[in-house]
Amino acid sequence: MNIFFNSDEAGGGRIPTRDEVAAEDTWDLSVLYPNDEAWRADFADLQAKWPAVTGFKGRVGESAQTLWEVLEFEKALNLKIERLSHFAMLRISEDASNEENLNREGVLQNLLTNLGEASAFILPEIQALDDETFERYYADPLLAQWQIALRKLRRLKPHTLTGAEERLLALGSAALHGHRDTFEQLTNVDMKFGLLTDEKGRERELSQSSFSSFLVQRDPEVRKAAFHQFYGEFSDHQYTLASTLANSVRADVFSARARNHRSAREAALFGDDVPVSVYDNLISTVRAHLTPLFDYYELRRKTLGLDEIHHYDTYVPMVSEMETHVSYDEAIDKVIAALAPLGTEYCTVLERGLRHQRWSDRYESRGKRSGAFSSSSYGNPPFILMNYKADVFSDIYTLAHEGGHSMHTWYSQANQLFQDYDYPIFLAEVASTFNEELLTHHLLENTLDPKMRAYLINRQIDDIRGTVYRQTMFAEFEKLIHEMEEAGEALTLETFKSVYRGLLEAYFGPRFALDAELDLECLRIPHFYSAFYVYKYATGISAAVSLSQQVLSTGNTEPYLGFLKSGGSRFPLPTLAAAGVDMSSPAPIEKTLQLFAQRVKELEELLG
């Protein structure tokens, strides 16, 4: 007999296994493949078809017709690959300890390595076309639907290698990125954090997901115990994790140098056509506005009645009377109501997906990936992974955030061809944090209770703190450690801890008590294994603040919905400029930090 657990309170805090979770609380992947056999059949079909790509070798540039045939053949393969990969990724995310899930991802990766090797000639042969021939092919009506993709591809010419060199890079792709798999297996499966008694006297399992639940509890001793027990496990694996992170940085630098980029950071930003000045501008602007952050930490210390404030004291709500317990369905209600300014279509599609079409995998289960994400493949639903906790108010924001990603994908798919729909992360973080801004506005507009208002303002402050200040600190860490590797300096455990300690001192200020264990935080951030990603959270919320204020003040949703519909058809900066935001200037970041300072003063008055 199966026993189904529907919430984080089920089983006295015990994390259920996958087969104990009720079906209605999981995503419905049957729309991708009705069963594992169907996936294997599609995989076999890909195995049979992909070798035909070699028939184009030496012929890619012979005519516009041949170029079109190559692009369409690749598109057919990529549509199938995206669907296969999507299913495999979702299955391993729901249970990374399942052997079949691991095997599915492994065999697919091996096939993609072979395919990458076999098709490595395509890009060099396109880039080998002289400019006159390329422009002639580009103007051919046959390639009209490929013009956006071809123009983006042509930018890569200075960084495209010979066919033989591209083949070697394709062969080494899996090995170069193996550190990511090691990190995920170690932190999501092998590491065990033990049991911990919460403030209600319940013994609960401490995990990557439940850690946040312990940090919002009122009892400071529970928060402290959770912090030290959690980082005790990271301390036991710190040398392995440091080695893994070092190899990740080395892989980034190798790839950048192999493709003739001046630095790993420039290589990472090149794809979005974002100058490094935008990255540097973010850091310098945030560094210039740290005083309101220090003031907030001092206000938090006083409000919580603490002698000194520690990192584990920065997540618990400052307004104790407003502790909440919001079920998943209630969270959907709040999110949909908040997004009403975006119109009926937006809200109806999202609500139907969340409530009836099982887009979301709702709760934590054993072996499931921590955190949250939204992921899709062309023509398929944008699935959302959650580890929803009813007692973690920020999880409502997480749902709104991932819903923003999902609807960005939905609009992009509905309005763009496959080759143009995939938008970059730089834009994705705008759509997600935009939803969070609307949620905050809605909740504040619908309360007359000054205590609830204080609670919500506290939440908005923490949102900006976590998304702008914290992610900028992470971005500066990535910048520094990659520059060290590029300068030939050693990346060791002590190096990482020393660099991170310096940033902690700068970003938390002189009145903050920094525990020694917090130096290890740099080893547990998953985004560091996809370097130069986190700065996009900070730029994203800065753009989102401007866009949300535009929508709320004018009622005109067309520029914003046009932004969602554009997908990946343009680069990020001109896409945002068309919607009314200039991210090449410090203005959007300053506007967000000014909002933070304003909210801190308002909260101080409410709590006074």
C-alpha positions in Angstrom: 0.0 0.0 0.0 1.3 3.4 -0.9 1.4 6.2 1.7 1.2 9.7 0.2 2.6 12.8 1.9 1.2 16.1 0.7 3.2 18.6 2.7 6.5 19.2 4.6 4.7 18.5 7.8 3.8 14.9 6.8 5.6 12.1 8.5 6.7 14.3 11.5 9.3 16.0 9.3 10.6 12.9 7.7 11.5 13.5 4.0 9.4 11.1 1.9 10.8 8.9 -0.8 9.6 9.6 -4.4 7.1 6.8 -4.4 5.5 8.2 -1.3 4.6 11.5 -2.9 1.0 12.0 -4.1 0.8 12.1 -7.9 -1.1 15.4 -7.9 1.9 17.0 -6.1 4.3 16.0 -8.8 4.8 17.3 -12.4 3.2 15.4 -15.2 6.0 14.4 -17.5 3.8 12.2 -19.7 3.3 15.2 -22.0 7.0 14.8 -22.8 7.0 11.0 -22.9 4.2 8.7 -21.7 6.7 6.3 -20.2 10.4 5.4 -20.2 10.0 3.1 -23.2 8.8 6.1 -25.3 11.9 8.0 -24.3 14.2 5.1 -25.2 12.4 4.8 -28.6 13.0 8.5 -29.3 16.6 8.1 -28.2 17.0 5.2 -30.6 15.6 7.3 -33.4 18.1 10.0 -32.7 20.9 7.4 -32.7 19.7 6.2 -36.1 19.4 9.7 -37.7 22.3 11.8 -36.4 25.1 10.1 -38.4 23.6 11.5 -41.6 25.1 14.9 -40.5 28.5 13.7 -41.8 27.0 13.8 -45.4 27.2 17.6 -45.2 31.0 17.7 -44.4 32.8 19.9 -46.9 29.5 21.0 -48.5 28.0 23.5 -45.9 29.0 26.6 -47.8 28.5 25.4 -51.4 25.1 27.2 -51.8 22.3 28.9 -49.9 20.2 25.7 -50.5 22.8 23.5 -48.9 23.2 25.9 -46.0 19.4 25.8 -45.4 19.4 22.0 -45.5 22.2 21.8 -42.9 20.4 24.3 -40.6 17.1 22.5 -41.0 18.7 19.1 -40.4 20.4 20.4 -37.2 17.1 22.0 -36.1 15.3 18.6 -36.4 18.0 17.0 -34.4 18.0 19.8 -31.8 14.3 19.6 -31.3 14.6 15.9 -30.5 17.7 16.5 -28.3 16.1 19.3 -26.4 13.0 17.1 -25.6 15.2 14.1 -24.6 17.5 16.2 -22.5 14.6 18.0 -20.8 13.0 14.7 -19.8 16.3 13.3 -18.6 17.1 16.4 -16.6 13.7 16.6 -14.9 13.8 12.9 -14.0 17.3 13.2 -12.4 16.2 16.4 -10.6 13.3 14.5 -9.0 15.6 11.8 -7.7 19.4 12.0 -8.3 19.8 8.7 -6.4 17.8 6.7 -8.9 20.0 4.5 -11.0 17.8 4.5 -14.1 17.7 8.3 -14.0 21.5 8.4 -13.8 21.8 5.9 -16.6 19.4 7.8 -18.9 21.4 11.0 -18.5 24.7 9.2 -18.9 23.8 7.5 -22.2 22.4 10.7 -23.6 25.5 12.7 -22.7 27.7 10.1 -24.4 25.5 10.3 -27.6 25.6 14.1 -27.5 29.4 14.0 -27.2 29.6 11.8 -30.3 27.1 14.0 -32.1 29.1 17.1 -31.1 32.2 15.6 -32.4 30.7 14.6 -35.7 29.0 17.9 -36.4 31.9 20.1 -35.2 32.7 20.9 -38.9 29.5 22.9 -39.4 30.3 26.1 -37.6 33.8 26.4 -39.0 32.6 25.8 -42.5 29.9 28.6 -42.2 32.5 30.9 -40.7 34.9 30.1 -43.6 32.5 31.8 -46.0 33.9 35.2 -47.1 31.8 38.2 -46.2 30.4 38.7 -49.7 29.2 35.1 -50.0 27.8 35.1 -46.5 25.8 38.3 -47.2 24.5 36.8 -50.4 23.3 33.7 -48.8 21.9 35.7 -45.9 19.7 37.7 -48.2 18.4 34.6 -50.0 14.6 34.2 -49.3 15.1 30.6 -48.5 17.0 31.6 -45.4 14.6 34.3 -44.3 13.6 32.4 -41.1 17.3 31.9 -40.2 18.5 35.5 -40.5 18.4 36.2 -36.7 20.3 33.0 -35.9 22.8 33.5 -38.7 23.6 37.1 -37.7 24.2 35.9 -34.1 26.3 33.0 -35.4 28.5 35.3 -37.5 29.5 37.2 -34.4 31.3 34.0 -33.3 33.7 34.0 -36.2 36.7 35.4 -34.3 36.1 32.7 -31.6 35.5 29.8 -33.9 38.3 27.3 -34.4 39.3 25.0 -37.1 37.2 21.8 -37.7 39.8 19.7 -36.0 40.1 22.0 -33.0 36.3 22.2 -32.7 36.2 18.4 -32.7 38.7 18.2 -29.8 36.7 20.7 -27.8 33.5 18.7 -28.5 35.2 15.5 -27.4 36.4 17.1 -24.2 33.1 18.8 -23.3 31.8 16.2 -20.8 35.2 15.9 -19.1 35.5 19.7 -18.8 32.2 20.0 -17.1 32.3 16.8 -14.9 32.9 18.9 -11.8 29.3 20.0 -11.9 28.0 16.5 -11.7 30.5 15.8 -8.8 29.3 18.8 -6.9 25.6 17.9 -7.3 26.0 14.3 -6.4 28.1 15.2 -3.4 25.8 17.9 -2.0 22.4 16.5 -3.0 23.0 12.8 -2.4 26.1 11.8 -0.4 26.1 14.6 2.2 24.0 13.9 5.2 23.2 16.7 7.7 21.5 14.6 10.4 18.5 15.3 12.6 17.7 18.5 14.5 15.0 19.5 17.0 13.0 22.5 15.9 11.5 25.2 18.2 8.3 23.1 18.6 10.3 20.1 19.9 9.9 18.1 16.7 12.8 16.1 15.5 13.3 16.9 11.8 15.8 16.0 9.1 18.2 18.8 8.2 18.8 19.0 4.5 19.8 21.5 1.8 16.1 22.3 1.4 15.0 22.3 5.1 17.9 24.4 6.1 16.0 27.6 5.1 13.0 26.4 7.2 15.2 26.3 10.3 16.7 29.7 9.7 13.3 31.4 9.8 12.4 30.0 13.3 12.1 32.4 16.2 14.4 30.6 18.6 17.9 31.9 18.0 19.4 28.8 19.5 17.6 26.6 16.8 18.9 28.9 14.1 22.4 28.8 15.5 22.4 25.0 15.9 21.1 24.5 12.3 23.8 26.8 11.0 26.7 25.0 12.7 25.4 21.5 12.1 24.8 22.3 8.4 28.2 23.8 7.9 29.8 21.0 9.9 29.0 18.7 7.1 30.5 21.1 4.5 33.6 21.3 6.7 34.0 17.6 6.5 34.1 17.8 2.7 35.7 21.2 2.3 38.9 20.0 0.5 36.9 18.0 -2.0 34.6 20.9 -2.7 37.5 23.3 -3.0 39.1 21.0 -5.6 35.9 20.8 -7.5 35.4 24.6 -7.5 39.0 25.1 -8.6 38.5 22.7 -11.5 35.4 24.6 -12.5 37.3 27.8 -12.7 40.2 26.2 -14.6 37.7 24.8 -17.1 36.2 28.3 -17.6 39.6 29.8 -18.2 40.7 27.0 -20.6 37.5 27.4 -22.7 37.9 31.1 -22.9 41.6 31.0 -23.9 40.9 28.2 -26.4 38.3 30.4 -28.1 40.5 33.5 -28.2 38.7 35.5 -25.5 40.8 37.8 -23.3 39.2 36.5 -20.1 36.7 34.0 -18.9 34.5 36.8 -17.9 34.5 38.4 -21.3 33.8 34.9 -22.8 30.8 34.5 -20.6 29.4 37.9 -21.4 30.1 37.7 -25.1 27.1 35.5 -25.9 24.7 38.2 -24.6 26.7 41.0 -26.2 27.0 42.5 -22.8 30.2 44.6 -22.2 32.2 44.0 -19.0 31.5 47.6 -18.1 27.9 46.5 -17.2 29.3 43.9 -14.8 31.9 46.4 -13.3 29.2 49.1 -13.1 27.0 46.8 -11.0 29.8 46.1 -8.5 30.9 49.7 -8.2 27.4 51.0 -7.8 26.5 48.5 -5.1 29.8 49.1 -3.3 28.9 52.8 -3.2 25.5 52.1 -1.5 26.5 49.7 1.3 25.6 52.1 4.2 21.8 51.4 4.0 22.6 47.7 4.1 24.7 48.1 7.3 21.9 50.2 8.8 19.4 47.5 8.1 21.6 44.9 9.8 21.8 47.1 12.9 18.0 47.6 12.8 17.5 43.9 12.5 19.8 43.2 15.5 18.0 45.7 17.7 14.5 44.5 16.7 15.4 40.9 17.4 16.9 41.8 20.7 20.3 40.3 19.9 23.7 41.3 21.4 25.2 40.7 18.0 23.9 39.7 14.7 25.1 36.6 12.8 24.3 35.4 9.3 21.8 32.8 10.6 19.8 35.8 12.1 19.3 37.5 8.7 16.4 35.3 7.4 13.9 35.1 10.4 11.1 37.6 10.0 11.6 40.7 12.2 7.9 40.9 12.9 7.2 37.9 15.1 3.4 38.3 15.1 3.2 37.9 11.4 4.6 34.4 11.2 2.5 32.7 8.5 1.5 29.3 7.3 0.5 29.4 3.6 -0.5 26.2 1.8 0.6 25.7 -1.8 -2.9 26.3 -3.1 -3.2 29.5 -1.1 0.2 30.6 -2.6 -1.2 30.1 -6.1 -4.2 32.3 -5.1 -1.9 35.1 -4.0 0.4 34.9 -7.0 -2.4 35.0 -9.5 -4.1 37.9 -7.8 -0.8 39.8 -7.8 -0.3 39.3 -11.5 -3.8 40.5 -12.5 -2.3 43.8 -14.0 -0.8 41.6 -16.7 -4.2 40.6 -18.1 -6.5 37.6 -18.4 -4.4 35.5 -20.8 -1.3 35.7 -18.6 -3.1 34.8 -15.4 -5.4 32.1 -16.9 -2.5 30.2 -18.6 -0.3 30.3 -15.4 -3.1 29.3 -13.0 -4.2 26.5 -15.2 -0.6 25.2 -15.5 0.0 25.4 -11.7 -3.4 24.1 -10.5 -4.6 21.7 -13.1 -2.0 20.7 -15.7 0.7 19.7 -13.1 3.5 22.0 -14.3 5.0 22.0 -10.8 6.7 19.4 -8.7 5.7 20.8 -5.4 7.4 19.4 -2.3 10.7 18.0 -1.2 11.4 14.3 -1.5 14.5 12.2 -0.8 17.2 12.6 -3.5 15.4 15.5 -5.1 17.4 18.5 -6.3 17.3 21.4 -3.8 16.1 24.9 -4.6 13.8 25.7 -7.5 13.8 26.2 -11.3 11.6 26.5 -14.4 12.6 24.5 -17.4 11.0 23.8 -20.8 11.6 22.4 -24.3 10.0 23.8 -27.4 6.3 23.0 -27.7 6.1 21.6 -24.2 5.0 23.0 -20.8 7.5 25.0 -18.7 7.9 22.7 -15.7 8.7 24.1 -12.3 10.7 22.4 -9.6 9.8 23.6 -6.1 10.6 22.4 -2.6 7.7 24.3 -1.1 7.6 24.9 2.6 4.3 26.2 4.0 6.2 27.9 6.9 8.7 29.7 4.6 7.0 32.9 3.4 9.7 33.4 0.8 8.5 30.3 -1.0 5.5 32.2 -2.2 7.9 34.6 -3.9 9.8 31.6 -5.3 6.6 30.4 -6.9 6.0 33.8 -8.4 9.6 33.9 -9.5 9.5 30.6 -11.3 6.0 31.5 -12.7 7.7 34.5 -14.3 10.3 32.2 -16.0 7.5 29.9 -17.1 5.3 32.5 -18.7 8.3 34.1 -20.4 8.9 30.8 -22.0 5.2 30.3 -22.9 5.0 33.7 -24.6 8.4 33.2 -26.3 7.3 29.8 -27.7 4.0 31.2 -28.9 5.7 34.1 -30.8 9.1 32.9 -32.0 10.5 30.1 -34.1 12.5 27.4 -32.4 15.8 28.9 -33.5 14.9 32.3 -32.0 12.8 31.4 -28.9 15.5 30.6 -26.4 16.1 33.8 -24.4 19.3 34.3 -22.4 19.4 34.2 -18.6 20.1 38.0 -18.5 16.5 38.5 -19.7 15.1 35.5 -17.8 15.9 37.1 -14.5 14.0 40.2 -15.4 10.7 38.2 -16.0 11.1 36.3 -12.8 11.9 39.2 -10.5 9.2 41.4 -12.2 6.6 38.9 -10.8 8.1 39.3 -7.4 7.8 43.1 -7.6 4.1 42.8 -8.5 3.5 40.3 -5.6 5.1 42.8 -3.1 2.9 45.6 -4.5 -0.2 43.5 -4.3 0.4 42.3 -0.7 1.2 45.8 0.5 -1.9 47.3 -1.2 -4.2 44.7 0.4 -3.3 45.2 4.0 -4.3 47.9 6.5 -2.5 46.2 9.4 0.7 48.1 10.2 2.3 45.0 11.5 1.6 43.1 8.3 2.9 46.1 6.3 6.1 46.0 8.4 6.3 42.2 7.7 6.0 42.7 3.9 8.4 45.7 3.8 10.8 43.5 5.7 10.3 40.9 3.0 10.9 43.3 0.2 14.1 44.6 1.9 15.3 41.1 2.2 14.4 40.4 -1.4 16.6 43.3 -2.6 19.3 42.4 -0.1 19.4 38.8 -1.4 19.1 39.6 -5.1 21.2 42.8 -5.4 23.6 43.0 -2.5 24.2 39.3 -2.0 24.4 38.3 -5.7 26.7 41.2 -6.4 29.0 39.9 -3.7 28.9 36.5 -5.4 29.6 38.1 -8.7 32.6 39.9 -7.3 33.9 36.6 -5.9 33.6 34.9 -9.3 35.4 37.9 -10.9 38.3 37.7 -8.4 38.9 33.9 -8.4 38.9 33.8 -12.2 41.3 36.7 -12.4 43.6 34.8 -9.9 43.6 31.7 -12.1 44.3 33.8 -15.2 47.2 35.4 -13.4 48.7 32.0 -12.5 47.9 32.1 -8.8 47.0 28.9 -7.0 43.3 28.2 -6.2 43.3 26.3 -2.9 40.8 25.9 -0.1 42.6 28.6 1.9 42.7 30.9 -1.1 38.9 30.6 -1.6 38.2 31.1 2.1 40.5 34.1 2.3 39.0 35.9 -0.7 35.5 35.1 0.5 36.3 36.4 4.0 37.4 39.7 2.6 34.1 40.1 0.7 32.1 39.1 3.7 33.8 41.8 5.8 33.1 44.4 3.0 29.5 43.5 2.3 28.4 42.8 5.9 30.2 45.7 7.6 32.0 46.3 10.8 29.1 45.7 13.2 28.3 42.2 11.9 29.5 39.0 13.7 31.0 36.7 11.0 31.3 33.1 12.1 34.4 31.3 10.7 32.1 28.6 9.1 30.6 31.2 6.8 33.9 31.2 4.9 32.7 27.8 3.6 29.6 29.3 2.0 31.7 29.9 -1.2 31.9 26.1 -1.6 28.1 25.4 -1.5 26.7 27.9 -4.1 25.6 25.9 -7.1 25.7 28.9 -9.5 29.5 29.1 -9.1 29.6 26.1 -11.3 28.0 28.1 -14.1 30.2 31.1 -13.6 29.2 34.7 -14.3 25.5 33.9 -14.0 24.7 35.5 -10.6 25.2 39.1 -11.6 22.2 38.7 -13.8 20.0 38.3 -10.8 21.1 41.8 -9.7 20.7 43.4 -13.1 17.4 41.5 -13.5 15.7 42.9 -10.4 17.0 46.4 -11.3 15.3 46.2 -14.7 12.2 44.6 -13.1 11.8 47.4 -10.6 11.7 49.9 -13.4 9.4 47.8 -15.6 7.0 47.0 -12.8 6.7 50.6 -11.8 5.9 51.4 -15.5 3.1 48.9 -15.7 1.6 49.8 -12.3 1.8 53.6 -12.9 0.5 53.6 -16.6 -1.5 50.4 -16.8 0.2 49.8 -20.2 1.3 46.2 -20.4 2.3 46.2 -24.1 6.0 47.1 -23.7 6.4 44.4 -21.0 4.4 41.7 -22.9 6.3 42.6 -26.0 9.5 42.0 -24.0 8.2 38.5 -23.1 7.2 37.7 -26.6 10.5 38.7 -28.1 12.2 35.6 -26.6 15.8 35.4 -27.9 15.2 37.4 -31.1 17.4 40.3 -29.9 20.3 40.7 -27.5 19.4 41.7 -23.9 20.4 45.4 -23.8 18.4 46.4 -26.9 15.5 44.2 -25.8 15.3 46.0 -22.5 15.8 49.4 -24.2 12.8 48.7 -26.4 10.8 48.0 -23.2 12.0 51.3 -21.7 15.0 50.4 -19.5 18.7 51.4 -20.2 20.9 48.8 -18.5 24.1 50.4 -19.8 23.7 53.1 -17.2 23.8 52.8 -13.4 20.3 54.4 -13.2 18.2 51.2 -12.8 20.6 49.8 -10.1 20.6 53.1 -8.3 16.8 53.2 -8.4 16.6 49.8 -6.8 19.1 50.7 -4.1 17.3 53.9 -3.4 14.1 51.9 -3.0 16.0 49.7 -0.5 17.1 52.7 1.5 13.6 54.1 1.5 12.1 50.8 2.7 14.7 50.6 5.5 13.7 54.0 6.9 10.0 53.1 6.5 10.5 49.9 8.4 12.4 51.6 11.2 9.5 54.0 11.6 6.9 51.2 11.7 8.9 49.2 14.2 9.6 52.3 16.3 
